[in-house]
Amino acid sequence: MTHDNGNGNGNGRGPDKLYAIIAGVLGVAPAELSDDSSPDTVSSWDSLNHLNLIMAVEGEFGIGLSPEDAMEMSNVALIRTVLRDHGVEV
């Protein structure tokens, strides 16, 4: 798998902006995350941290997410998809 060079293009694992946000909220290293990371694979990704993650993403990217968006964001890849649907380049 290719490592992201940090430009936020999301082409693999690595220290891109989204990974950094998620890692900061969940208290894990960005390198521990992949697009498959989810509440099933990250023990600190509980319901409270999911809400914290939604708020962090909204604040960082200056967008508002609906409850439906929040529920859809069940892994890192789906978070990217929702952000792209809102015009965010990740």
ZIKA-V311705 format. One record per backbone hydrogen bond with DSSP energy under -0.5 kcal/mol. NH is the residue of the N-H (numbers start at 1). CO is the residue of the C=O. If there is no record, write none. Layout:
NH | CO
NH | CO
This chain:
4 | 13
13 | 2
16 | 14
20 | 16
21 | 17
22 | 18
23 | 19
24 | 20
25 | 21
26 | 22
27 | 23
28 | 23
32 | 29
33 | 30
37 | 34
39 | 74
41 | 38
42 | 38
43 | 41
45 | 42
46 | 44
50 | 46
51 | 47
52 | 48
53 | 49
54 | 50
55 | 51
56 | 52
57 | 53
58 | 54
59 | 55
60 | 56
61 | 57
62 | 58
63 | 58
70 | 66
71 | 67
72 | 68
73 | 69
74 | 72
76 | 37
77 | 35
79 | 75
80 | 76
81 | 77
82 | 78
83 | 79
84 | 80
85 | 81
86 | 82
86 | 83
87 | 84
88 | 83
90 | 88
